Amino acid sequence: MPTNQSAEHAPADRKVVLVTGASSGIGEAIAVRLADQGHQVVAGARRTGRLRELAERAARSGGSVHPVRLDVTDRADVDSFVRFAKDRFGRVDVLVNNAGIMPLSRLDSLLVEEWDRMIDVNIRGLLYGIAAALPRFAAQGSGHIVTIASIGAHQVVPTSAVYSGTKYAAWAITEGLRQESDPAIRVTTISPGVVTSELADSITEQGAAEAMRTYRASAIEPRAIAEAVCYALDQPSDVDVNEIVVRPARQR
């Protein structure tokens, strides 16, 4: 990962924003929307081809997206991701912890490897992001961490036990960070309901996959979540939007 580029300087009214899981779905929508607003966006994901396409699309619209390969389950990789932004722009203003997976299944299916992967991405990936960003925020006296959790952080349904467990953990970790942090560091949790994305593509259990197809019939577009992120980021520095739940009007 390149880190030796000469530093650029984003205008004071524009933020340097890091987005994990930015190659598709909610992460891609967040990166696009923030670039459209003029922010410097550092987009991380494993699928670098998609990130490059995202950067090219943003450039054609006058935005700036900087693609960086990122595996959120690798602590050193996450630290390098944050360091890349700091080295290039001289500061890091926002980290959007978006990367997540959702291979739903019943517990008695014993898909333990899928459980492990969810724990690694959804919980450890979040913690690694906090560990990388927090010291830099403390040193510069400002920063904003946004966690993309899930409606699964607020409810459990059959097949969602492990996934909801990871999202409950994401909610709890982020709320704990908010309570512990200096007021200069803002902390926001955004919990999407059913959103059009690739998340359901990772479901291997047939029953869970069929149930999800029905459940996702009223999905909203990822842009709705991107708008929620923009709302939280756009508030004055003394306003901390703690939590937003965004779901389809039909999802009760």
DRENDO-1510 file (C-alpha; in Angstrom, 1 decimal, always signed):
<recs>
REC; n; res; u; v; w
REC; 1; MET; +0.0; +0.0; +0.0 .
REC; 2; PRO; +1.6; +3.3; -1.0 .
REC; 3; THR; +2.2; +5.7; +1.8 .
REC; 4; ASN; +5.1; +7.9; +0.6 .
REC; 5; GLN; +3.1; +10.3; -1.6 .
REC; 6; SER; +3.5; +14.0; -1.0 .
REC; 7; ALA; +0.8; +15.5; +1.3 .
REC; 8; GLU; -2.1; +17.2; -0.3 .
REC; 9; HIS; -4.3; +19.6; +1.7 .
REC; 10; ALA; -8.1; +19.4; +1.6 .
REC; 11; PRO; -9.9; +22.7; +2.0 .
REC; 12; ALA; -11.0; +23.4; +5.6 .
REC; 13; ASP; -14.7; +23.1; +4.7 .
REC; 14; ARG; -14.1; +19.6; +3.1 .
REC; 15; LYS; -13.4; +16.5; +5.1 .
REC; 16; VAL; -11.0; +13.6; +4.6 .
REC; 17; VAL; -13.3; +10.6; +4.9 .
REC; 18; LEU; -12.3; +6.9; +5.0 .
REC; 19; VAL; -15.0; +4.4; +4.0 .
REC; 20; THR; -14.5; +0.6; +4.5 .
REC; 21; GLY; -16.4; -1.9; +2.4 .
REC; 22; ALA; -16.7; +0.7; -0.3 .
REC; 23; SER; -16.7; -1.6; -3.4 .
REC; 24; SER; -20.5; -2.1; -3.4 .
REC; 25; GLY; -23.8; -1.4; -1.7 .
REC; 26; ILE; -24.0; +1.0; +1.2 .
REC; 27; GLY; -20.2; +1.6; +1.2 .
REC; 28; GLU; -20.1; +2.5; -2.5 .
REC; 29; ALA; -23.2; +4.8; -2.1 .
REC; 30; ILE; -21.5; +6.6; +0.9 .
REC; 31; ALA; -18.3; +7.1; -1.0 .
REC; 32; VAL; -20.1; +8.4; -4.1 .
REC; 33; ARG; -22.3; +10.8; -2.1 .
REC; 34; LEU; -19.4; +12.2; -0.1 .
REC; 35; ALA; -17.3; +12.7; -3.2 .
REC; 36; ASP; -20.2; +14.5; -4.8 .
REC; 37; GLN; -20.2; +16.9; -1.8 .
REC; 38; GLY; -16.5; +17.7; -2.4 .
REC; 39; HIS; -14.9; +15.6; +0.3 .
REC; 40; GLN; -11.7; +13.7; -0.2 .
REC; 41; VAL; -12.8; +10.0; +0.1 .
REC; 42; VAL; -10.4; +7.2; +0.7 .
REC; 43; ALA; -12.3; +4.0; -0.3 .
REC; 44; GLY; -11.1; +0.7; +1.1 .
REC; 45; ALA; -12.1; -2.9; +0.1 .
REC; 46; ARG; -10.6; -6.1; -1.2 .
REC; 47; ARG; -12.0; -5.8; -4.7 .
REC; 48; THR; -9.7; -3.2; -6.0 .
REC; 49; GLY; -11.1; -3.4; -9.6 .
REC; 50; ARG; -14.4; -2.1; -8.3 .
REC; 51; LEU; -12.7; +0.6; -6.3 .
REC; 52; ARG; -10.8; +1.8; -9.4 .
REC; 53; GLU; -14.1; +2.0; -11.3 .
REC; 54; LEU; -15.6; +3.9; -8.5 .
REC; 55; ALA; -12.7; +6.4; -8.5 .
REC; 56; GLU; -13.0; +6.9; -12.3 .
REC; 57; ARG; -16.8; +7.5; -12.0 .
REC; 58; ALA; -16.2; +10.0; -9.2 .
REC; 59; ALA; -13.5; +11.8; -11.2 .
REC; 60; ARG; -15.8; +12.2; -14.2 .
REC; 61; SER; -18.3; +14.0; -11.9 .
REC; 62; GLY; -15.5; +16.2; -10.4 .
REC; 63; GLY; -15.2; +14.2; -7.2 .
REC; 64; SER; -12.2; +12.6; -5.5 .
REC; 65; VAL; -12.1; +9.0; -4.5 .
REC; 66; HIS; -8.8; +7.3; -3.7 .
REC; 67; PRO; -8.9; +3.5; -3.9 .
REC; 68; VAL; -6.9; +1.5; -1.4 .
REC; 69; ARG; -7.0; -2.3; -1.0 .
REC; 70; LEU; -8.2; -3.2; +2.5 .
REC; 71; ASP; -8.9; -6.3; +4.5 .
REC; 72; VAL; -10.6; -5.2; +7.7 .
REC; 73; THR; -9.8; -8.5; +9.4 .
REC; 74; ASP; -6.0; -7.6; +9.2 .
REC; 75; ARG; -5.1; -5.1; +11.9 .
REC; 76; ALA; -1.9; -4.0; +10.1 .
REC; 77; ASP; -3.9; -3.5; +6.9 .
REC; 78; VAL; -6.4; -1.3; +8.7 .
REC; 79; ASP; -3.7; +0.8; +10.3 .
REC; 80; SER; -2.0; +1.2; +6.9 .
REC; 81; PHE; -5.3; +2.3; +5.4 .
REC; 82; VAL; -5.7; +5.1; +8.0 .
REC; 83; ARG; -2.0; +6.0; +7.7 .
REC; 84; PHE; -2.3; +6.4; +4.0 .
REC; 85; ALA; -5.0; +9.1; +4.4 .
REC; 86; LYS; -3.0; +10.9; +7.1 .
REC; 87; ASP; +0.2; +10.8; +5.0 .
REC; 88; ARG; -1.5; +12.0; +1.9 .
REC; 89; PHE; -3.8; +14.7; +3.3 .
REC; 90; GLY; -2.2; +15.6; +6.6 .
REC; 91; ARG; -5.3; +14.7; +8.6 .
REC; 92; VAL; -8.1; +12.2; +8.9 .
REC; 93; ASP; -11.6; +13.7; +9.7 .
REC; 94; VAL; -14.0; +10.8; +9.5 .
REC; 95; LEU; -13.9; +7.0; +9.5 .
REC; 96; VAL; -17.0; +5.2; +8.3 .
REC; 97; ASN; -16.8; +1.6; +9.5 .
REC; 98; ASN; -19.1; +0.1; +7.0 .
REC; 99; ALA; -17.6; -3.3; +6.0 .
REC; 100; GLY; -19.8; -6.2; +7.0 .
REC; 101; ILE; -21.1; -9.6; +5.9 .
REC; 102; MET; -24.4; -11.4; +6.6 .
REC; 103; PRO; -24.4; -15.1; +5.9 .
REC; 104; LEU; -27.6; -15.8; +7.9 .
REC; 105; SER; -28.4; -19.4; +9.1 .
REC; 106; ARG; -30.0; -21.3; +11.9 .
REC; 107; LEU; -27.8; -22.1; +14.8 .
REC; 108; ASP; -28.4; -25.9; +14.4 .
REC; 109; SER; -27.0; -25.7; +10.9 .
REC; 110; LEU; -23.6; -25.3; +12.6 .
REC; 111; LEU; -22.0; -23.2; +10.0 .
REC; 112; VAL; -19.2; -22.3; +12.3 .
REC; 113; GLU; -16.8; -21.1; +9.7 .
REC; 114; GLU; -19.4; -18.5; +8.6 .
REC; 115; TRP; -19.9; -17.5; +12.3 .
REC; 116; ASP; -16.2; -17.0; +12.6 .
REC; 117; ARG; -16.0; -14.9; +9.5 .
REC; 118; MET; -18.9; -12.7; +10.7 .
REC; 119; ILE; -17.1; -12.1; +14.0 .
REC; 120; ASP; -13.9; -11.3; +12.2 .
REC; 121; VAL; -15.4; -8.8; +9.8 .
REC; 122; ASN; -18.3; -7.3; +11.7 .
REC; 123; ILE; -16.7; -7.0; +15.2 .
REC; 124; ARG; -12.9; -7.3; +14.8 .
REC; 125; GLY; -12.9; -5.1; +11.7 .
REC; 126; LEU; -14.8; -2.4; +13.6 .
REC; 127; LEU; -12.4; -2.6; +16.5 .
REC; 128; TYR; -9.4; -2.4; +14.3 .
REC; 129; GLY; -10.8; +0.7; +12.6 .
REC; 130; ILE; -11.3; +2.3; +16.0 .
REC; 131; ALA; -7.8; +1.3; +17.1 .
REC; 132; ALA; -6.3; +2.9; +14.0 .
REC; 133; ALA; -8.3; +6.1; +13.9 .
REC; 134; LEU; -8.7; +7.0; +17.6 .
REC; 135; PRO; -5.1; +7.9; +18.4 .
REC; 136; ARG; -4.9; +10.1; +15.3 .
REC; 137; PHE; -8.2; +11.9; +16.2 .
REC; 138; ALA; -6.9; +12.4; +19.7 .
REC; 139; ALA; -3.6; +13.9; +18.4 .
REC; 140; GLN; -5.4; +16.4; +16.1 .
REC; 141; GLY; -8.2; +17.2; +18.6 .
REC; 142; SER; -11.1; +16.2; +16.3 .
REC; 143; GLY; -12.6; +13.4; +14.4 .
REC; 144; HIS; -15.8; +11.5; +13.7 .
REC; 145; ILE; -16.4; +7.7; +13.8 .
REC; 146; VAL; -19.5; +6.4; +12.0 .
REC; 147; THR; -20.5; +2.7; +12.5 .
REC; 148; ILE; -22.9; +1.2; +10.0 .
REC; 149; ALA; -24.7; -1.3; +12.2 .
REC; 150; SER; -28.0; -2.8; +11.3 .
REC; 151; ILE; -31.6; -3.1; +12.3 .
REC; 152; GLY; -30.2; -6.5; +13.5 .
REC; 153; ALA; -28.6; -4.6; +16.3 .
REC; 154; HIS; -32.2; -4.0; +17.7 .
REC; 155; GLN; -33.9; -7.2; +16.9 .
REC; 156; VAL; -33.4; -11.0; +16.4 .
REC; 157; VAL; -35.3; -13.2; +14.1 .
REC; 158; PRO; -34.8; -16.9; +13.2 .
REC; 159; THR; -31.5; -17.3; +11.2 .
REC; 160; SER; -30.2; -14.0; +12.5 .
REC; 161; ALA; -28.8; -15.0; +15.9 .
REC; 162; VAL; -25.1; -14.7; +15.0 .
REC; 163; TYR; -25.5; -11.8; +12.6 .
REC; 164; SER; -27.6; -9.9; +15.1 .
REC; 165; GLY; -25.1; -10.8; +17.8 .
REC; 166; THR; -22.3; -9.1; +15.8 .
REC; 167; LYS; -24.4; -6.1; +15.2 .
REC; 168; TYR; -25.5; -5.8; +18.8 .
REC; 169; ALA; -21.8; -5.9; +19.6 .
REC; 170; ALA; -21.1; -3.2; +17.0 .
REC; 171; TRP; -23.8; -1.0; +18.5 .
REC; 172; ALA; -22.5; -1.6; +22.1 .
REC; 173; ILE; -18.9; -0.9; +21.1 .
REC; 174; THR; -19.8; +2.3; +19.3 .
REC; 175; GLU; -22.0; +3.5; +22.2 .
REC; 176; GLY; -19.2; +2.8; +24.6 .
REC; 177; LEU; -16.8; +4.7; +22.4 .
REC; 178; ARG; -19.2; +7.7; +22.4 .
REC; 179; GLN; -19.4; +7.7; +26.1 .
REC; 180; GLU; -15.7; +7.4; +26.6 .
REC; 181; SER; -14.6; +9.9; +24.0 .
REC; 182; ASP; -13.7; +13.6; +24.4 .
REC; 183; PRO; -16.5; +15.9; +23.1 .
REC; 184; ALA; -14.2; +16.9; +20.2 .
REC; 185; ILE; -14.6; +13.3; +18.8 .
REC; 186; ARG; -18.0; +12.6; +17.5 .
REC; 187; VAL; -19.5; +9.1; +17.3 .
REC; 188; THR; -22.5; +8.0; +15.3 .
REC; 189; THR; -24.2; +4.6; +14.8 .
REC; 190; ILE; -26.5; +4.2; +11.8 .
REC; 191; SER; -28.7; +1.1; +11.6 .
REC; 192; PRO; -30.1; +0.4; +8.2 .
REC; 193; GLY; -33.2; -1.8; +7.7 .
REC; 194; VAL; -33.6; -3.7; +4.4 .
REC; 195; VAL; -31.4; -2.2; +1.8 .
REC; 196; THR; -30.6; -3.3; -1.8 .
REC; 197; SER; -27.1; -4.7; -1.6 .
REC; 198; GLU; -25.0; -7.8; -2.1 .
REC; 199; LEU; -25.2; -8.8; +1.6 .
REC; 200; ALA; -27.8; -11.5; +1.1 .
REC; 201; ASP; -25.6; -13.1; -1.7 .
REC; 202; SER; -23.4; -14.7; +1.0 .
REC; 203; ILE; -26.2; -16.7; +2.5 .
REC; 204; THR; -25.5; -20.4; +1.9 .
REC; 205; GLU; -28.4; -22.0; +3.9 .
REC; 206; GLN; -31.3; -22.5; +1.5 .
REC; 207; GLY; -34.1; -21.8; +4.0 .
REC; 208; ALA; -32.4; -18.6; +5.1 .
REC; 209; ALA; -31.9; -17.5; +1.5 .
REC; 210; GLU; -35.5; -18.1; +0.6 .
REC; 211; ALA; -36.8; -16.2; +3.7 .
REC; 212; MET; -34.5; -13.3; +2.8 .
REC; 213; ARG; -35.8; -13.0; -0.7 .
REC; 214; THR; -39.3; -12.4; +0.8 .
REC; 215; TYR; -37.9; -10.1; +3.5 .
REC; 216; ARG; -36.1; -8.0; +1.0 .
REC; 217; ALA; -39.1; -7.4; -1.2 .
REC; 218; SER; -39.5; -3.8; +0.2 .
REC; 219; ALA; -35.8; -2.8; +0.2 .
REC; 220; ILE; -34.7; +0.8; -0.1 .
REC; 221; GLU; -31.7; +2.0; -2.0 .
REC; 222; PRO; -28.3; +2.4; -0.4 .
REC; 223; ARG; -28.4; +6.2; -1.2 .
REC; 224; ALA; -30.8; +6.5; +1.8 .
REC; 225; ILE; -28.1; +5.4; +4.1 .
REC; 226; ALA; -25.5; +7.6; +2.4 .
REC; 227; GLU; -27.8; +10.6; +3.1 .
REC; 228; ALA; -28.0; +9.7; +6.7 .
REC; 229; VAL; -24.2; +9.7; +6.9 .
REC; 230; CYS; -24.1; +13.1; +5.3 .
REC; 231; TYR; -26.6; +14.4; +7.8 .
REC; 232; ALA; -24.5; +13.3; +10.7 .
REC; 233; LEU; -21.3; +14.7; +9.2 .
REC; 234; ASP; -22.9; +18.0; +8.2 .
REC; 235; GLN; -23.9; +19.0; +11.8 .
REC; 236; PRO; -21.9; +21.7; +13.6 .
REC; 237; SER; -19.0; +20.5; +15.6 .
REC; 238; ASP; -20.9; +20.8; +18.9 .
REC; 239; VAL; -23.7; +18.6; +17.7 .
REC; 240; ASP; -23.2; +14.8; +17.9 .
REC; 241; VAL; -25.8; +12.7; +16.1 .
REC; 242; ASN; -25.7; +9.6; +18.3 .
REC; 243; GLU; -27.9; +7.1; +16.4 .
REC; 244; ILE; -30.1; +6.9; +13.3 .
REC; 245; VAL; -32.3; +4.1; +12.2 .
REC; 246; VAL; -33.2; +4.1; +8.5 .
REC; 247; ARG; -35.6; +1.5; +7.1 .
REC; 248; PRO; -38.2; +1.1; +4.4 .
REC; 249; ALA; -41.6; +2.6; +5.3 .
REC; 250; ARG; -43.1; -0.9; +4.8 .
REC; 251; GLN; -40.7; -2.5; +7.2 .
REC; 252; ARG; -42.5; -2.6; +10.6 .
</recs>
